[in-house]
Amino acid sequence: MTLFQSLILGIVQGLTEFIPVSSSAHLILVPWVLGWKFDPTVTFVFDVLLQLGTLAAVIVYFWKDLWEMARAVIQGLLQRKPFESGEARLGWLIALAGLPLVVGLVFKKFFEGLHNQPVIVAIILMVAASLLFASERIGRRTRTLESLTWLDALLIGCAQTLALLPGVSRSAATISGGLARDLDRPSAARFSFILSVPTMLGASAVAIKDLVELPNFMSYLPPLALGFIASAIVGYAGIHWLLSYLSRRSLNVFAWYRIVVGLLCLAVFFIRGA
């Protein structure tokens, strides 16, 4: 992988991680459409590690919220009142919502295998548009994060497991899950972004282990560093833009985008096949 390719993929990761269009699908489909060939044993690890850049972006953007939650959780445990404050309660709800993703470790090889099937990814990308369309018809948009319950968090966490399929999108699954539970759009997006921190930390930890086990893994560090920086900068801007966008508009535009991109990728497949 060249530095230019790493830069492009870092930008793609930053642009698509937080908007509900699936960063994993774009990291699979963009190199495929451009005809870039990478070592399959490295590609999945590299894609997951690019999430470290967008992880840094969400930590910086929500630093105050994350710090207040962590401090409140620790104080609550020390005072034996773990759910007394709103910040501590939100911290425990985030932890609960992250539990269903443990299933991903069990089926890790299966989901990795789908990353080598761009046509299937394009189809999933289009089918998952139905999540966004449905979320705009379900729910009343009347609740904020302060009203979130244990059941809400668990159901949103279960929705997040759909994102193990490349093309679904973690943000699409979690924001749609929040909207289905009557959260307003900014609250659903905020919960989705904060929930991404433990999710990305877990995925990145596994990917780092896999990277270190690769032969000559040090040679991958320069392109990874460039991709990290690009995804962090672009991802930070993406968070700010999406929160502003969702305060005024629906998710339908992202659903239509998925369908258009999926159809274009299928057209590329049939043209090449011809």
Buried (B, 14 or more C-beta within 10 A) or exposed (E): BEEEBBBBBBBBBBBBBBBBBBBBBBBBBBBBBEEBEBEEEBBBBBBBBBBBBBBBBBBEBBEEBBEBBEBBBEBBEEEEEBBEBBBBBBBBBBBBBBEBBEEBEEEBEEBBEBBEEBBBBBBBBBBBBEBBBBBBEEBEEEBEBEEBEEEBBBBBBBBBBBBBBBBBBBBBBBBBBBBBBBBBBBBBBBBBBBBBBBBBBBBBEBBBEBBEEBEEBEEBEEBBBBBBBBBBBBBBBBBEEBBEBBEEEBBEEBBEBBBEBBEEBBEBBEEEEE
